Amino acid sequence: MKMIVGLGNIGRQYAQTRHNVGFMIVDELANNLNTTFQTSKFEAQVATAFQGGEKVLLVKPSTYMNDSGRAVGPLMSYYNVDPTDLLVIHDDLDLPLGKVRLKQKGSAGGHNGIKSIINHVGDQHFKRVKVGIDHPQKMSVVDYVLGKFTPAEVTEFNDAKITALAAIEAWLANDDFAAVMNQYN
C-alpha cells in the first residue's frame, strides 16, 4: 500500500494559496484516479484508489500545515504503511516558481509540515515531491506563502502541477522512485 499526502491548510481562505500546492496536486490526482475524498477519524480527508492492483491512499490532513504529522502518523500506523511507501507533496520556498524536485529522503529543510511528519512518524525515509513557489522579494514569508498566485504565476504553477502529477503517476506505475527522480529532476 502507498500513501500520498498533499500538504496544505484547510479552509476557504487558504484555497489556491502558495502553501496549498500539495492539496491542489493531490486533488487533481484524486480526480485522475476517479476517487473522492471522505472525512476520516484521523483528522484528515482520505481517498482510496487502486493502481496496478495496489491500494493507494490519498490524504489531505485537516490539522493545518504545521501539525500535519498528527494526522499522517496515526494513518500510517492504522494502515501499516512503511515510511518508504509514503510520498508527501509540498511547497518549497527555495525552489524557483514552477520547478519540481523529487527527493527520496532527508531533513525537513525548514518546512514545518515536513518537520511535523518526521516527528510523528519517527523517520526521514519518505519520498517528497517539492513544488517551487520561489522566495518573496519584499513581503514577509507568512504573507507570501498564504497569498494566492498572481495571474502570471498561475501558468507556471499549472506547468509544475502537470510535471508533479506525471512523476507521481510514473512512481505508482513502476514503483521505482530512483528512476522517476532521474527522469523528472
Steps between C-alpha positions, in 0.01 A plus 500: 500500500615850418401823671517834320456806720438849367587770752291812541272693731129435530248775448374704211732790582802275426370346177723574201780644715866420442515298822218275373674363191501154662121506540454624143716225353352218707150624406593475133653155559176384664311625195741314267454180704118539507471518876364752749603609846308403811548630853680243717539456874869587463467878460530473124308461180585167340433359153570142398602382155657192348790527261654187349315287755647695792298711740590870501385737775483868414505722808433866580566565871243727665739596780649803325835484329734528798335209683455263204682217676217476753282360220765320293661300784179333624383431143830328421472291817138405437562395140848359576667722238878482495673842482658397169146474356410854609522789254436858615424788261586847630602853411864607506615861539855414393402376154412738218131531420389207288803280571426146624758304698460141614682383808536148642558597866658766716452775753210744516704773333320764703150384400287474815249257346782260409656549843169401662477185287858401585427553871177296497624223269844484660669457163638720220497222240190603308468640150422863420381695202610857561331769294682830469310813596808726506605727786323830569687811400335773705247341733505274803529127438168437681311752287664361188427130554143576611448723195343388177695459178494805275346446154852491352607233754199275436638382164833402653328320787272314257808380310654383829176322590507309171863397562431398862198292401694326222780415745259368763308294247830359366595394855161335549539317169852363546592538872854611410533844658870527414417462130218754534741742669748458215227574248337800671775672703 
